[in-house]
Amino acid sequence: MKIVISLVECDGGKWNVCRDSVALFHRLKLGPAIRLARELARDEHRRSGHTVSVLLPGPDAAIRLAHYALPEAA
């Protein structure tokens, strides 16, 4: 299972931290939103063992800010 935590810009230059389409935290500055999203992803990965990514929308494609996954078997 892959989980995506994304940063979604809202009005006034603030950002929401979302899991799927559900906003978990609202109207944060970008720096704190990134730190919180990475912390959520890291904790979710440790707890569940699932692959978790943090994505920030970019002009052409999303930018992956963090990615937590189990090492692939050789």
Short mmCIF file of the C-alpha atoms (twelve columns), coordinates in Angstrom:
data_MODEL
# 
_entry.id   MODEL 
# 
loop_
_atom_site.group_PDB 
_atom_site.id 
_atom_site.type_symbol 
_atom_site.label_atom_id 
_atom_site.label_alt_id 
_atom_site.label_comp_id 
_atom_site.label_asym_id 
_atom_site.label_seq_id 
_atom_site.Cartn_x 
_atom_site.Cartn_y 
_atom_site.Cartn_z 
_atom_site.pdbx_PDB_model_num 
ATOM 1  C CA . MET A 1  0.000  0.000  0.000   1 
ATOM 2  C CA . LYS A 2  1.275  3.457  -0.891  1 
ATOM 3  C CA . ILE A 3  0.214  6.510  1.086   1 
ATOM 4  C CA . VAL A 4  0.609  10.059 -0.230  1 
ATOM 5  C CA . ILE A 5  0.747  13.117 1.980   1 
ATOM 6  C CA . SER A 6  0.526  16.277 -0.077  1 
ATOM 7  C CA . LEU A 7  0.819  19.988 0.452   1 
ATOM 8  C CA . VAL A 8  -2.017 21.955 -1.088  1 
ATOM 9  C CA . GLU A 9  -1.803 25.726 -1.425  1 
ATOM 10 C CA . CYS A 10 -4.786 27.700 -0.214  1 
ATOM 11 C CA . ASP A 11 -5.467 31.429 -0.375  1 
ATOM 12 C CA . GLY A 12 -3.091 33.879 1.258   1 
ATOM 13 C CA . GLY A 13 0.024  31.808 0.567   1 
ATOM 14 C CA . LYS A 14 -0.838 29.284 3.267   1 
ATOM 15 C CA . TRP A 15 -0.726 25.513 2.865   1 
ATOM 16 C CA . ASN A 16 -2.850 22.552 3.925   1 
ATOM 17 C CA . VAL A 17 -1.315 19.181 4.740   1 
ATOM 18 C CA . CYS A 18 -3.512 16.480 3.192   1 
ATOM 19 C CA . ARG A 19 -3.714 12.701 3.138   1 
ATOM 20 C CA . ASP A 20 -5.514 11.692 -0.026  1 
ATOM 21 C CA . SER A 21 -8.113 14.454 -0.383  1 
ATOM 22 C CA . VAL A 22 -8.586 15.044 3.361   1 
ATOM 23 C CA . ALA A 23 -6.939 18.112 4.894   1 
ATOM 24 C CA . LEU A 24 -5.323 17.135 8.185   1 
ATOM 25 C CA . PHE A 25 -3.827 20.534 9.021   1 
ATOM 26 C CA . HIS A 26 -4.901 23.902 7.679   1 
ATOM 27 C CA . ARG A 27 -3.376 27.262 6.759   1 
ATOM 28 C CA . LEU A 28 0.275  26.724 7.687   1 
ATOM 29 C CA . LYS A 29 3.294  28.567 6.353   1 
ATOM 30 C CA . LEU A 30 5.244  26.493 3.830   1 
ATOM 31 C CA . GLY A 31 8.239  25.629 6.043   1 
ATOM 32 C CA . PRO A 32 6.190  24.323 8.984   1 
ATOM 33 C CA . ALA A 33 3.834  22.513 6.576   1 
ATOM 34 C CA . ILE A 34 6.779  20.658 4.989   1 
ATOM 35 C CA . ARG A 35 8.226  19.708 8.384   1 
ATOM 36 C CA . LEU A 36 4.853  18.476 9.627   1 
ATOM 37 C CA . ALA A 37 4.160  16.490 6.443   1 
ATOM 38 C CA . ARG A 38 7.561  14.778 6.656   1 
ATOM 39 C CA . GLU A 39 7.014  13.968 10.327  1 
ATOM 40 C CA . LEU A 40 3.571  12.495 9.565   1 
ATOM 41 C CA . ALA A 41 5.007  10.403 6.730   1 
ATOM 42 C CA . ARG A 42 7.910  9.122  8.813   1 
ATOM 43 C CA . ASP A 43 5.599  8.204  11.709  1 
ATOM 44 C CA . GLU A 44 3.091  6.475  9.418   1 
ATOM 45 C CA . HIS A 45 5.866  4.451  7.795   1 
ATOM 46 C CA . ARG A 46 7.303  3.399  11.161  1 
ATOM 47 C CA . ARG A 47 3.866  2.478  12.477  1 
ATOM 48 C CA . SER A 48 2.463  0.634  9.452   1 
ATOM 49 C CA . GLY A 49 5.457  -0.307 7.322   1 
ATOM 50 C CA . HIS A 50 3.674  1.119  4.260   1 
ATOM 51 C CA . THR A 51 5.424  3.198  1.632   1 
ATOM 52 C CA . VAL A 52 4.725  6.886  2.286   1 
ATOM 53 C CA . SER A 53 5.618  9.887  0.109   1 
ATOM 54 C CA . VAL A 54 5.325  13.627 0.664   1 
ATOM 55 C CA . LEU A 55 4.508  15.609 -2.482  1 
ATOM 56 C CA . LEU A 56 4.540  19.329 -3.236  1 
ATOM 57 C CA . PRO A 57 2.800  20.456 -6.434  1 
ATOM 58 C CA . GLY A 58 5.161  21.967 -8.988  1 
ATOM 59 C CA . PRO A 59 4.509  23.859 -12.237 1 
ATOM 60 C CA . ASP A 60 4.965  20.738 -14.403 1 
ATOM 61 C CA . ALA A 61 4.910  17.841 -11.954 1 
ATOM 62 C CA . ALA A 62 4.820  17.141 -8.242  1 
ATOM 63 C CA . ILE A 63 8.080  17.418 -6.315  1 
ATOM 64 C CA . ARG A 64 8.767  14.537 -3.947  1 
ATOM 65 C CA . LEU A 65 9.973  16.011 -0.648  1 
ATOM 66 C CA . ALA A 66 10.246 12.720 1.237   1 
ATOM 67 C CA . HIS A 67 9.841  9.011  0.557   1 
ATOM 68 C CA . TYR A 68 9.814  6.268  3.171   1 
ATOM 69 C CA . ALA A 69 9.807  2.652  2.032   1 
ATOM 70 C CA . LEU A 70 11.102 -0.721 3.079   1 
ATOM 71 C CA . PRO A 71 14.256 -1.804 1.262   1 
ATOM 72 C CA . GLU A 72 13.514 -3.975 -1.763  1 
ATOM 73 C CA . ALA A 73 14.494 -7.631 -1.518  1 
ATOM 74 C CA . ALA A 74 17.410 -8.630 -3.720  1 
# 
